[in-house]
Amino acid sequence: MAIFSSKTIKNFTDKLSGNVHELVHRSADKHVSLAVTGLSQSGKTAFITSLVNQLLNESAEFPLHFFDVVASQRFIGAKRVNQKHLHIARFDYQAAMAALAADPPEWPEPTRTISELRLAIRYTAKQGVQQYLSDAATLYLDITDYPGEWLLDLPMLDMSYRQWSESMRDLLYQQPRYSAAEAFLKRVEELSPFAPADEALLASLAAEYTELLHQFRNQHGLSIIQPGRFILPGEHQGAPILQFIPYPFFATLDDSAYQKADPSTMIGMLQARYIEYQQRLVKGFYKKHFSRFDRQIVLMDPLSSLNFGRHAFDDLQRAITVILESFNYGKSNVLSRLFSPKIDKLLFAATKADHIPSEQHPRLLALLEQLVHQAKKSRNFDGINMQSLAIASVNTTQQGTTDYKGQPLAVIKGRSADSDEVITLYPGAVPTKVPSADNWPESGYRFTAFKPMHSQDDHIPLPHIRLDQALQFLLGDKLR
């Protein structure tokens, strides 16, 4: 006879009384919570918008060929339904589509805070008990959208203030960060750590550090930006909880004096604010939103990283490896679905595949595999199903060929994000393996960014590249 602890019984009764319908859906394996993971400019908003658009507007004119439930003509339809968490904003699908339908069309506003959406996907079951119980079955899909920068804070949960400061020190003394941060580091070195706390001075230093983080991201294409909420503060803009900095000079401190320092000192206040940030914002975000994911797609933009140089590519690789350590992976079963969901399918996607000719997509995929090699190696131990794809959530270009020295050359045509003009170009060759820093091309890489070409009707599926394959991998087994 199985004996359950009082904690297990309480968890069960709490979930049962809290949401019976969701418990039933999970136990019947008819509920999926999808984690859409990606850093700034990786294409999260475009991906979510296109995924919803494809399911709401699926038609024979623009079929999702590789999505089995559609290809086998078992797809009935999808619609948005009420989300579970009423205190969280709805993902603004209408605003995103309005941007794509504008004249000229524009990209939707990037993610700045947390939002959710829930889709009900109606289909005809072809196997299992469901096919005998009714003419149609329903899968509920939950998607949570949040700024990618906030993900970068998750590793801070396992770091003391001293450990985090030393981690940031290692980064700040490396190029290209050091050239930008040199004056800031000298200013911090001049602090008297055990002097009385000066809130105005800390606010000034935090503002300077925040500006550095913006430079690291926007001017150097770096990915490891901590704390992430410094550059996307949301409702905490101007709050003291965002007014602290790393202290890179712990080696000069007396450890006993540091341990005794209270918040009335500079170093004590820095530590206190770090702990408050860690526990209130980072831990709160993690507990609320990272305990229920079943499936995950990790979106990356390798082409933009190449444009910034080898340091940006390496930084993205480290960021992805670190971020994935914060998710819960493993094979799913009835008990885990009910009480402790685990991610059992993980899709790595190189976005903006439309920025290069289709013949180069295998090269982009090889580049992606290099990016995620370490992350995949770690996840293999968890025994989960993984796949990699080169995708474009919204296809912005047309493919073509031109004659170059008597030979056909694959080119693309699209609306340049910089000039707003329609251009035709050969974007250059995507390397299948990133060159070492010593062998980096002298002229670098110059992959062009594009805007949507044509205004998009809300009732016509968005043009895409391999989104149907992404849907099949993430949801296909749930729609049988």
Stockholm file with secondary structure:
# STOCKHOLM 1.0

chainA/1-480         MAIFSSKTIKNFTDKLSGNVHELVHRSADKHVSLAVTGLSQSGKTAFITSLVNQLLNESAEFPLHFFDVVASQRFIGAKRVNQKHLHIARFDYQAAMAALAADPPEWPEPTRTISELRLAIRYTAKQGVQQYLSDAATLYLDITDYPGEWLLDLPMLDMSYRQWSESMRDLLYQQPRYSAAEAFLKRVEELSPFAPADEALLASLAAEYTELLHQFRNQHGLSIIQPGRFILPGEHQGAPILQFIPYPFFATLDDSAYQKADPSTMIGMLQARYIEYQQRLVKGFYKKHFSRFDRQIVLMDPLSSLNFGRHAFDDLQRAITVILESFNYGKSNVLSRLFSPKIDKLLFAATKADHIPSEQHPRLLALLEQLVHQAKKSRNFDGINMQSLAIASVNTTQQGTTDYKGQPLAVIKGRSADSDEVITLYPGAVPTKVPSADNWPESGYRFTAFKPMHSQDDHIPLPHIRLDQALQFLLGDKLR
#=GR chainA/1-480 SS CCCCCHHHHHHHHHHHHHCHHHHHHHHTTCEEEEEEEECTTSCHHHHHHHHHHHHHSCCSSSCCTTCHHHHTTCEEEEEEECCSCTTSEECCHHHHHHHHTSSSCCCCCCCCSCEEEEEEEEECCCSSTHHHHCSCEEEEEEEEECCHHHHTTGGGGGCCHHHHHHHHHHHHTSTTHHHHHHHHHHHHHTCCTTSBCCHHHHHHHHHHHHHHHHHHHHTTCCCCCSSGGGTSCGGGTTCGGGCCCCCTTGGGSCHHHHHHCCTTBHHHHHHHHHHHIIIIIIHHHHHHHSSSCCEEEEEECHHHHHHHCHHHHHHHHHHHHHHHTTSCBCCCCHHHHHHSCCBCEEEEEECCGGGSCGGGHHHHHHHHHHHHHHHHHHHHTTTCEEEEEECBSSCCEEEEEEEETTEEEEEEEEEETTTCCEEEECCCCCCSSCCCGGGCCTTCCCCCCEECCSCCCTTSCCCCBSHHHHHHHHHGGGGC
#=GC SS_cons         CCCCCHHHHHHHHHHHHHCHHHHHHHHTTCEEEEEEEECTTSCHHHHHHHHHHHHHSCCSSSCCTTCHHHHTTCEEEEEEECCSCTTSEECCHHHHHHHHTSSSCCCCCCCCSCEEEEEEEEECCCSSTHHHHCSCEEEEEEEEECCHHHHTTGGGGGCCHHHHHHHHHHHHTSTTHHHHHHHHHHHHHTCCTTSBCCHHHHHHHHHHHHHHHHHHHHTTCCCCCSSGGGTSCGGGTTCGGGCCCCCTTGGGSCHHHHHHCCTTBHHHHHHHHHHHIIIIIIHHHHHHHSSSCCEEEEEECHHHHHHHCHHHHHHHHHHHHHHHTTSCBCCCCHHHHHHSCCBCEEEEEECCGGGSCGGGHHHHHHHHHHHHHHHHHHHHTTTCEEEEEECBSSCCEEEEEEEETTEEEEEEEEEETTTCCEEEECCCCCCSSCCCGGGCCTTCCCCCCEECCSCCCTTSCCCCBSHHHHHHHHHGGGGC
//
